[in-house]
Each structure stands twice: as structure tokens, then as C-alpha cells.
Amino acid sequence: MNGTSPGTTDGISGTLMGVLVLVVLVIVAVLWGKLKDYGRAKAEQHVFARRDHRDGQQLVAEELHFTLASDPGRIRDVVLSSVRLAPQCPAVLADAYVLEATDSEVVVAYGSALSRRNFTASLRLSPAGAGDTGDTRRVDAVWGIRTWTLSDGVTDGVSVMRRLREDVEAALRGLDPGLHRTVRSRR
């Protein structure tokens, strides 16, 4: 109370003070939750899933370029028959499956109907040296991860990405043991 006006109080009323304290507590709780999530993600990346984090970053950053003697239709057929893929999107358990297959591209996805699609990858096929008057039986094939998801900052499905990459290369080598392989970084 001040001495000049009876009935008035100095400072902040009790109700307003309670609301301010509540707002500050909510802000502190939200910041604490975000800090814990950040710490958990960093621990996952650098301690618990260190190898998957490193390999996942590498797998999504690289493309495998192959030049081989074959025709695109034959390449598509061999890849679809020799790479371990489900014929369609699995209902419950996540698996790699064919999303689309044409003479110029084979698109593979990993996931299930109940869960999200963790990644998509593709094998793009084009005549070698497109625009050149080179050998028309040679084909450029490019394997790469197109889309991917992260959990706590770590790429999902790294072991399946690795397996598919190895299976695709083995299938292409089966067609042309003398194929030329180059690893390129995405731009």
C-alpha cells in the first residue's frame, strides 16, 4: 500500500505473479525437453549408432555409375530377378520392394503399409555416351538413394541400403563381368 491512496497496492498483484511464474515454468519445461531431444540425437549419432550414422551419410551422398554391355530391358529383368525384393509393399514388416520398373529406371522403396517409407532408391538406365555415336549396346546405369528419413539424426534402413547396393552391383557384374564402376558424390 502506498501512503497517498488508501486501498491500492504497490507492485504486481498475486494473480498476475502466479500467471507469470506459470509461463516461465512452461518455457523452461519446453526448453528442457528440446535440450534432452538434442542430446539424445547427438548421442545416437556419435555414440550408439556411430557406424550407421557415418555409413548412412555416405550411402545417401554417393551414386554408383556403371557402364556395361547389355540392353536396358535385360538389365531391368536381371536386377528384378536377382536382387532380393518383395513384389509389392509389405503390409506389416518393412522390406525392400519394387515401386516402379520401366526400361529406363527401376525404383525401389523400403518400408511397409503400416510404417513410413524409410527410403527410395533407383537404378537409372541410359545409352552409354548419350549423344555420342558410340557403341549402342553399352548402357550407363546409375544407382543412388533418392529420398531417405532420419531417426534421431541417423539415416533409417542403412543395412538394407548397403545390401541393395551390393545386390545391384552383383547383378550387373553377372551381366558384364568387365563393367566399369565409378563412385561419384552427389552435387
C-alpha positions as CSV (number, residue, x, y, z in Angstrom):
1,M,0.0,0.0,0.0
2,N,1.2,3.5,-0.6
3,G,0.5,6.2,1.8
4,T,-1.4,8.6,-0.5
5,S,-4.2,6.4,-1.8
6,P,-5.9,4.0,0.6
7,G,-6.8,0.6,-0.9
8,T,-4.2,0.4,-3.7
9,T,-1.1,-1.9,-3.7
10,D,2.4,-1.3,-4.9
11,G,3.9,-3.8,-7.4
12,I,2.3,-6.8,-9.1
13,S,-0.8,-8.5,-7.8
14,G,-0.7,-12.1,-6.7
15,T,-2.8,-13.4,-9.6
16,L,-0.5,-11.7,-12.2
17,M,2.6,-13.0,-10.4
18,G,1.2,-16.6,-10.5
19,V,0.5,-16.4,-14.2
20,L,4.0,-15.1,-14.9
21,V,5.5,-17.9,-12.8
22,L,3.4,-20.4,-14.7
23,V,4.5,-19.0,-18.1
24,V,8.2,-19.1,-17.0
25,L,7.8,-22.7,-15.9
26,V,6.2,-23.8,-19.2
27,I,9.0,-22.1,-21.1
28,V,11.7,-23.8,-19.0
29,A,9.9,-27.2,-19.5
30,V,9.8,-26.8,-23.3
31,L,13.4,-25.8,-23.5
32,W,14.4,-28.7,-21.2
33,G,12.6,-31.1,-23.5
34,K,14.2,-29.7,-26.6
35,L,17.7,-29.9,-24.9
36,K,17.1,-33.6,-24.0
37,D,16.0,-34.4,-27.6
38,Y,19.0,-32.7,-29.0
39,G,21.3,-34.6,-26.6
40,R,19.7,-37.9,-27.3
41,A,20.1,-37.3,-31.1
42,K,23.7,-36.4,-30.8
43,A,24.4,-39.4,-28.5
44,E,22.7,-41.6,-31.1
45,Q,24.8,-40.2,-33.9
46,H,28.2,-40.2,-32.2
47,V,28.0,-43.0,-29.6
48,F,25.3,-45.6,-30.0
49,A,24.8,-45.7,-33.8
50,R,28.1,-44.2,-34.9
51,R,28.7,-46.6,-37.7
52,D,25.2,-46.4,-39.1
53,H,25.3,-42.6,-38.9
54,R,28.6,-42.5,-40.9
55,D,27.6,-45.1,-43.4
56,G,24.2,-43.6,-43.9
57,Q,25.6,-40.2,-44.7
58,Q,28.0,-41.8,-47.2
59,L,25.3,-44.0,-48.8
60,V,23.0,-41.1,-49.4
61,A,25.8,-38.8,-50.7
62,E,27.2,-41.2,-53.3
63,E,26.0,-42.6,-56.6
64,L,27.4,-45.7,-58.3
65,H,27.9,-45.3,-62.0
66,F,28.3,-48.4,-64.1
67,T,29.0,-48.8,-67.8
68,L,28.2,-52.2,-69.2
69,A,27.5,-54.1,-72.3
70,S,23.8,-55.0,-72.3
71,D,20.4,-53.6,-73.2
72,P,18.2,-51.7,-70.7
73,G,15.4,-54.3,-70.8
74,R,17.8,-57.2,-70.0
75,I,19.4,-55.1,-67.2
76,R,15.9,-54.4,-65.7
77,D,14.9,-58.1,-65.8
78,V,18.2,-59.3,-64.2
79,V,18.1,-56.7,-61.4
80,L,14.4,-57.5,-60.7
81,S,15.1,-61.3,-60.6
82,S,18.3,-61.3,-58.7
83,V,18.1,-58.5,-56.1
84,R,16.2,-59.6,-53.0
85,L,12.9,-57.5,-53.3
86,A,9.3,-58.0,-52.3
87,P,7.0,-57.9,-55.3
88,Q,4.8,-55.2,-53.6
89,C,4.7,-53.1,-50.4
90,P,4.6,-55.4,-47.4
91,A,1.6,-55.0,-45.1
92,V,3.3,-55.2,-41.7
93,L,7.0,-55.8,-41.6
94,A,9.2,-53.3,-43.5
95,D,11.1,-54.7,-46.5
96,A,12.5,-53.5,-49.8
97,Y,10.1,-53.7,-52.7
98,V,9.7,-52.6,-56.3
99,L,7.9,-49.2,-56.5
100,E,8.2,-48.8,-60.3
101,A,10.1,-50.6,-63.1
102,T,10.5,-49.3,-66.7
103,D,13.1,-49.8,-69.4
104,S,14.8,-46.6,-68.2
105,E,14.5,-46.9,-64.4
106,V,13.9,-49.3,-61.6
107,V,12.7,-47.6,-58.4
108,V,12.9,-49.5,-55.1
109,A,11.4,-48.4,-51.7
110,Y,11.9,-49.7,-48.2
111,G,9.0,-49.7,-45.7
112,S,5.6,-51.2,-45.1
113,A,1.9,-50.2,-45.4
114,L,1.8,-49.7,-41.6
115,S,5.0,-47.8,-41.2
116,R,6.5,-45.0,-43.2
117,R,8.6,-45.4,-46.3
118,N,12.1,-45.1,-45.0
119,F,13.9,-44.6,-48.3
120,T,13.7,-44.9,-52.0
121,A,16.5,-45.7,-54.4
122,S,16.7,-46.0,-58.1
123,L,18.7,-47.6,-60.9
124,R,18.6,-45.2,-63.9
125,L,19.5,-46.6,-67.3
126,S,20.5,-44.7,-70.4
127,P,22.6,-45.4,-73.6
128,A,26.3,-45.0,-72.8
129,G,27.6,-41.7,-74.1
130,A,24.2,-40.4,-74.9
131,G,24.6,-38.1,-77.8
132,D,27.8,-39.7,-79.0
133,T,28.0,-42.1,-81.9
134,G,29.5,-44.8,-79.6
135,D,28.6,-48.4,-79.1
136,T,24.8,-48.6,-78.9
137,R,25.0,-51.9,-76.8
138,R,26.6,-50.1,-73.9
139,V,24.5,-48.7,-71.1
140,D,25.1,-46.3,-68.3
141,A,23.5,-47.4,-65.1
142,V,23.4,-45.1,-62.1
143,W,22.4,-46.4,-58.6
144,G,21.6,-43.9,-55.9
145,I,19.4,-43.2,-52.9
146,R,16.7,-40.7,-53.9
147,T,14.9,-40.0,-50.6
148,W,15.5,-41.0,-47.0
149,T,14.3,-40.5,-43.5
150,L,16.2,-39.9,-40.2
151,S,15.6,-41.0,-36.7
152,D,17.5,-39.1,-34.0
153,G,19.7,-37.8,-36.8
154,V,20.7,-41.3,-38.1
155,T,19.7,-42.5,-41.5
156,D,17.0,-45.2,-41.4
157,G,17.5,-48.5,-43.1
158,V,21.3,-48.3,-43.6
159,S,21.8,-52.1,-43.6
160,V,19.1,-52.5,-46.3
161,M,20.7,-49.7,-48.3
162,R,24.0,-51.4,-48.1
163,R,22.5,-54.8,-49.1
164,L,20.6,-53.4,-52.1
165,R,23.7,-51.6,-53.3
166,E,25.7,-54.8,-53.1
167,D,23.0,-56.9,-54.7
168,V,22.6,-54.4,-57.6
169,E,26.3,-54.4,-58.3
170,A,26.4,-58.2,-58.2
171,A,23.5,-58.4,-60.6
172,L,25.2,-56.0,-63.0
173,R,28.5,-57.8,-62.7
174,G,26.7,-61.1,-63.6
175,L,25.6,-59.5,-66.9
176,D,29.0,-58.0,-67.7
177,P,32.0,-59.0,-65.5
178,G,34.1,-56.4,-67.2
179,L,31.8,-53.5,-66.4
180,H,33.3,-50.1,-65.5
181,R,32.3,-48.8,-62.0
182,T,32.7,-45.3,-60.6
183,V,31.6,-43.8,-57.3
184,R,30.6,-40.2,-57.6
185,S,29.5,-37.7,-55.0
186,R,26.1,-36.1,-55.4
187,R,26.1,-32.4,-56.2
